[in-house]
């Protein structure tokens, strides 16, 4: 294998997303650590777009997106885990401004 990083071009409507932090444990607003084994309802998660295919219209690299991590494809690139999904599987895109949105921000 070459010792330089690979350049990856996503195809069609596919998006490459990196999840922030560890995929298991999370911390509540109050600072309580919730283990990965805790029973919770289906939960949507935020991730960062690291690549898009040529037919993706609503997001670009660097955007934060909301999606369901269930039944998605995982891939490991240079030791980091990413998810590959279609643009239609996204639930929301976070923007710095509130124009055209709900008025909520992260």
PyMOL commands that set and color helices and strands:
alter all, ss='L'
color gray80, all
select helices_A, chain A and resi 87-89
alter helices_A, ss='H'
color red, helices_A
select strands_A, chain A and resi 14-19+26-27+33-34+44-52+64-68+73-77+80-86+90-94
alter strands_A, ss='S'
color yellow, strands_A
deselect
rebuild
show_as cartoon
